[in-house]
Amino acid sequence: MGATSEPAIRQNKKSGNTIKLSAGERIFTVCNYAFFTLLGIMTLFPFLNVIAKSFSSEAAVVSGIVTIYPIDFQIGTYKLVLANSQFINSFKITIFVTVVGTLASLLMTVLAAYPLSKPGLKFRKPLLLIYVFTMLFNGGIIPSYLVMRELELVNTVWALFVPGLVNVFYMLIVKNFFEALPDGLEESAKLDGASNMRILFNIILPLSKPVLATVGLFYAVLLWNSYFNAMIYITSAELKTLQLYLKELIASTQEVLTTAGQIDVNRDLNQAPEAVRAASIVTATVPILLVYPFLQKHFVKGVLVGSVKG
């Protein structure tokens, strides 16, 4: 008899529901697990180090002995951070920008993606080329600032998310998802007299929850972590976002803590500036991390279905 093919050999080696792997496959699997475990530890270590510093005493942080677990556990740094009025105000501004900006971006993205997903749309290809062109080229910082100034949006909360209201890459993902939906859904609705907007909001969007959840999370993370727009368009301390506040805090902790006499509080609590920075970073990071578990189930389906069709 001729040589048995590899699939057949693997089939004959089955024992119950398990498959015996060859020596090469076992080595590859072990190396795979070892590599990704090491990569995960390398990625997780800085975050654990920041958390440990935020809960460690001043002496431990200054001496540099804190690694991934707190030394001389304390929560004074968090009390100091949460008592800072500038931090609380920046936190509120960032929440507003993230929530309102995400909803507005999703609405505009859907309204742009839906007509572009229709092959019968006039000038569809030129319009798509214009959108793609903006992914590669833009006017630059100075023209963008001049436009925002003429629109009287400088030093307003709207300047924090209006310039990036539609991300073309995310829009193309949503467009491809719409194209993958069966045409019969819209045809039957049109026979019943439904308008395009009614079809979109009553039929298409309820079926698009995976891609909307995925893209919505992308927008939320983008807005939550954004500081560049605030750095360019905002001069008022009342409108500074959380990330801009953290940038200034990391650059000069003592100057930020001096506001409202909080440098005296810092000394009374006996906190190291590095521990205060760490506590601020953790406090600013945790809220957006808590969103992931609720939307994680939609990631694979939303991204893959929206990207398999060009």
C-alpha positions in Angstrom: 0.0 0.0 0.0 1.1 3.5 -0.7 2.2 6.0 2.0 -0.7 7.2 4.1 -1.4 10.9 3.9 -0.8 13.2 7.0 -4.6 13.8 7.5 -5.2 10.1 7.5 -2.3 9.5 10.0 -3.7 12.1 12.3 -7.2 10.5 12.0 -5.8 7.0 12.9 -4.0 8.3 15.9 -7.2 9.6 17.5 -7.9 8.4 21.0 -11.4 9.4 21.9 -11.6 13.2 21.3 -7.8 13.8 21.5 -5.3 13.9 18.7 -1.7 12.8 19.3 0.7 15.4 18.0 4.1 14.7 16.4 7.3 15.7 18.1 7.7 18.7 15.9 4.1 19.9 16.6 4.6 19.5 20.3 7.8 21.6 20.2 6.0 24.2 18.1 3.1 24.3 20.6 5.4 24.6 23.6 7.4 27.4 21.9 4.1 29.2 21.0 2.8 29.1 24.5 6.2 30.2 25.9 6.5 33.1 23.5 3.0 34.5 24.1 3.2 34.0 27.8 6.5 35.9 27.9 5.0 38.6 25.7 1.9 38.8 28.0 4.2 39.2 31.0 6.2 41.9 29.3 3.0 43.8 28.4 1.5 43.4 31.9 4.5 44.2 33.9 4.5 48.0 33.4 0.8 48.2 34.3 1.3 46.2 37.5 4.3 48.3 38.4 2.2 51.5 38.1 -0.5 50.0 40.3 2.0 48.8 42.9 3.6 52.3 43.0 0.2 53.9 43.5 -0.4 51.8 46.6 3.2 51.9 48.0 4.7 54.2 50.6 6.9 57.2 49.8 10.0 55.5 51.0 9.4 52.4 49.0 8.7 54.4 45.8 11.7 56.7 46.2 14.1 53.9 46.9 13.0 52.1 43.7 12.3 48.8 45.3 8.6 48.5 44.1 8.1 45.9 41.4 4.7 44.4 40.8 3.3 44.3 44.3 2.8 47.2 46.8 5.2 47.8 49.7 3.9 49.3 52.9 0.3 49.4 51.5 -1.5 52.8 51.7 -4.3 54.6 49.8 -3.3 58.1 50.6 -2.3 58.8 47.0 -5.8 58.0 45.8 -7.3 60.3 48.4 -5.1 63.1 47.2 -5.9 62.5 43.5 -9.6 62.3 44.1 -9.5 65.4 46.2 -8.0 67.4 43.3 -10.7 69.6 41.8 -8.8 69.8 38.5 -8.7 66.0 38.2 -12.4 65.7 38.9 -13.3 68.4 36.4 -11.0 66.9 33.7 -12.6 63.5 34.4 -16.1 64.9 33.9 -15.0 66.6 30.6 -13.5 63.4 29.3 -16.6 61.4 30.2 -18.8 63.9 28.3 -16.5 64.0 25.3 -16.3 60.2 25.2 -20.1 59.5 25.5 -21.4 62.3 23.3 -18.5 62.0 20.8 -18.9 58.2 20.5 -22.7 58.5 19.9 -22.2 61.4 17.4 -19.4 59.5 15.6 -21.4 56.3 15.3 -24.4 58.3 13.9 -22.3 60.1 11.3 -20.3 56.9 10.4 -23.5 54.9 9.8 -25.0 57.8 7.7 -21.9 57.8 5.6 -21.4 54.0 5.3 -25.0 53.1 4.5 -25.4 54.9 1.1 -21.8 54.0 0.2 -22.6 50.4 0.6 -25.2 50.6 -2.2 -23.7 49.7 -5.7 -26.3 51.8 -7.4 -25.3 55.0 -5.7 -24.2 57.6 -8.3 -20.5 58.7 -8.1 -20.0 55.9 -5.5 -16.4 55.2 -6.6 -15.2 58.8 -6.7 -16.8 59.4 -3.3 -14.9 56.4 -1.9 -11.7 57.6 -3.4 -12.2 61.0 -1.7 -12.7 59.3 1.7 -9.7 57.1 1.2 -7.6 60.1 0.1 -8.3 61.7 3.5 -6.8 58.7 5.2 -3.4 59.4 3.5 -3.3 63.2 3.3 -4.7 66.1 5.4 -4.3 69.8 5.5 -2.1 69.9 8.6 -2.3 71.5 12.0 -2.4 75.2 11.0 -5.1 74.9 8.4 -7.2 72.8 10.8 -6.8 75.3 13.6 -7.8 78.2 11.2 -10.9 76.3 10.2 -11.8 75.6 13.8 -11.3 79.3 14.7 -13.5 80.4 11.8 -16.2 78.0 13.0 -15.8 79.6 16.5 -15.1 76.2 18.0 -11.7 77.0 19.6 -11.8 76.8 23.4 -15.1 74.9 23.3 -15.9 71.3 24.3 -17.0 70.6 20.7 -13.5 71.1 19.5 -12.5 68.0 21.4 -14.4 65.5 19.1 -15.9 67.4 16.1 -12.6 67.4 14.0 -12.5 63.5 14.1 -16.2 62.9 14.0 -15.8 60.3 11.2 -12.9 57.9 11.1 -12.7 56.7 7.5 -11.2 53.3 8.4 -14.0 52.5 10.8 -16.5 53.8 8.3 -15.2 51.3 5.7 -15.6 48.5 8.2 -19.2 49.4 8.8 -19.8 49.8 5.0 -18.4 46.3 4.3 -20.7 44.9 7.1 -23.7 46.5 5.5 -22.7 45.1 2.1 -22.6 41.6 3.6 -26.2 41.7 4.7 -28.8 40.0 2.5 -30.4 42.3 -0.2 -33.7 40.6 0.3 -34.2 42.3 3.7 -34.3 45.8 2.1 -36.3 44.6 -1.0 -39.1 43.2 1.1 -39.2 46.3 3.3 -39.4 48.5 0.2 -42.3 46.5 -1.1 -44.1 47.3 2.2 -43.5 51.0 1.5 -40.6 51.6 4.0 -38.4 54.5 3.3 -34.6 54.3 3.3 -34.2 55.9 6.7 -36.8 53.5 8.2 -35.0 50.5 6.6 -31.7 51.8 8.1 -32.9 52.4 11.6 -35.5 49.6 12.0 -34.0 46.8 10.0 -30.3 47.3 9.3 -29.0 48.7 12.6 -30.7 46.1 14.8 -28.8 43.5 12.7 -25.5 45.4 13.0 -25.0 45.4 16.7 -21.7 43.5 16.6 -20.0 46.0 14.2 -21.6 49.0 16.0 -20.4 47.7 19.4 -16.9 47.1 18.0 -16.6 50.4 16.2 -18.2 52.2 19.1 -15.6 50.9 21.5 -12.9 51.9 19.1 -14.3 55.5 19.0 -14.6 55.5 22.8 -11.1 54.4 23.4 -9.8 56.9 20.8 -11.7 59.8 22.5 -10.8 58.7 26.0 -7.1 58.6 25.2 -7.0 61.7 23.0 -5.1 64.8 24.2 -3.8 66.3 21.0 -7.0 68.2 20.2 -7.2 69.5 23.7 -3.6 70.6 23.6 -4.2 72.6 20.3 -7.7 74.0 20.7 -8.1 74.4 24.5 -6.5 77.0 26.6 -9.1 77.2 29.5 -8.3 75.0 32.5 -12.0 74.2 32.9 -12.0 72.4 29.5 -8.9 70.4 29.9 -9.4 66.7 29.3 -8.1 63.9 31.6 -5.3 62.9 29.3 -4.1 66.5 28.9 -4.2 66.8 32.7 -2.1 63.6 33.0 0.4 64.8 30.5 0.9 68.0 32.5 1.0 66.0 35.7 3.6 63.6 34.5 5.7 66.5 33.1 5.5 68.6 36.3 3.8 66.9 39.2 4.8 69.6 41.7 3.3 72.4 39.6 0.0 70.7 39.3 -0.2 69.8 43.0 0.5 73.4 44.0 -2.9 74.4 42.6 -5.3 75.2 45.4 -2.6 74.7 48.0 -2.5 70.9 47.5 1.3 70.8 47.8 0.8 71.1 51.6 -1.7 68.3 51.5 0.8 66.2 49.5 3.4 66.8 52.2 1.0 66.1 55.0 0.1 62.8 53.4 3.8 62.1 52.9 3.4 61.0 49.3 6.0 60.8 46.6 5.2 62.7 43.4 5.8 59.4 41.4 3.2 57.6 43.5 0.7 60.5 42.8 1.4 60.2 39.1 0.9 56.4 39.3 -2.4 56.8 41.1 -3.7 59.4 38.6 -2.8 57.1 35.7 -4.6 54.1 37.3 -7.6 56.2 38.1 -7.8 57.4 34.5 -7.3 54.0 33.0 -9.6 51.8 34.9 -13.0 53.3 33.7 -12.3 52.6 30.0 -10.9 49.1 30.9 -14.2 48.2 32.6 -16.0 48.7 29.2 -14.1 45.9 27.5 -15.8 42.8 29.2 -19.2 44.0 28.1 -18.3 44.4 24.4 -15.7 41.7 24.0 -18.1 39.1 22.6 -18.8 41.4 19.6 -15.1 42.0 18.6 -14.4 39.0 16.4 -17.7 38.9 14.7 -17.9 42.7 14.2 -14.4 43.2 12.9 -14.2 40.0 10.7 -17.6 40.3 9.1 -16.9 44.0 8.4 -13.6 43.3 6.7 -14.0 40.2 4.5 -15.7 42.0 1.7 -13.9 44.8 -0.2 
